[in-house]
Amino acid sequence: MDAVPMTGNLAWAPLPAFEEVEVLDRFNGVPTLGIFGPPGSRVLFWRASGYVPRHGISAWLYVPLDEADEAHLADADSADLLHGIVFQSAGPRAVTIGLAADYRLALAYPWQLPADLPAEDLLRELFGALSGELRASMRRTLAPGRKKTAKKASRAIREELAAV
């Protein structure tokens, strides 16, 4: 991924230059879908989980875009923006799963988005992968603040998994 999301930044603006963010959708004023990065290195961001207020955690997906993806986004109805890019992608895609604590990107993991995955199966796959990464992170040596975030996120993701 050319435009790598940077931890510590806002989940929807994970690059130093905020002006490079195009918001496509919001919920309660918070961007939940959009594009960031310079031309030629644009990345779609999507808040894959709702914000879990009790934990202050949300999961985000970052998908590098090619020219065909950008053309699709320019022409698609708002209900179909993720179709073909995230849902039912023509092929597997290298993406990044981000975990935000109070909307700040705290942890990021590479993931292979499976091809042809329908919307109803995507969250279960994504949360399963994220849960595994969080367990692995807690076994590794993490800074105390990141370890606390990983533990908190692990609880929140288990709740999200139970709901899907």
Rosetta blueprint (number, residue, H / E / L):
1 M L
2 D L
3 A L
4 V L
5 P L
6 M L
7 T L
8 G L
9 N L
10 L E
11 A L
12 W L
13 A L
14 P L
15 L L
16 P L
17 A L
18 F H
19 E H
20 E H
21 V E
22 E E
23 V E
24 L E
25 D E
26 R E
27 F E
28 N L
29 G L
30 V E
31 P E
32 T E
33 L E
34 G E
35 I E
36 F E
37 G L
38 P L
39 P L
40 G L
41 S L
42 R L
43 V E
44 L E
45 F E
46 W E
47 R E
48 A L
49 S L
50 G L
51 Y L
52 V E
53 P L
54 R L
55 H L
56 G L
57 I E
58 S E
59 A E
60 W E
61 L E
62 Y E
63 V E
64 P E
65 L L
66 D L
67 E H
68 A H
69 D H
70 E H
71 A H
72 H H
73 L H
74 A H
75 D H
76 A L
77 D L
78 S H
79 A H
80 D H
81 L L
82 L L
83 H E
84 G L
85 I L
86 V L
87 F E
88 Q L
89 S L
90 A L
91 G L
92 P L
93 R E
94 A E
95 V E
96 T E
97 I E
98 G E
99 L E
100 A E
101 A E
102 D L
103 Y L
104 R E
105 L E
106 A E
107 L E
108 A E
109 Y E
110 P E
111 W E
112 Q E
113 L E
114 P L
115 A L
116 D L
117 L L
118 P L
119 A H
120 E H
121 D H
122 L H
123 L H
124 R H
125 E H
126 L H
127 F H
128 G H
129 A H
130 L H
131 S H
132 G H
133 E H
134 L H
135 R H
136 A H
137 S H
138 M H
139 R H
140 R L
141 T L
142 L L
143 A L
144 P H
145 G H
146 R H
147 K H
148 K H
149 T H
150 A H
151 K H
152 K H
153 A H
154 S H
155 R H
156 A H
157 I H
158 R H
159 E H
160 E H
161 L H
162 A H
163 A H
164 V L
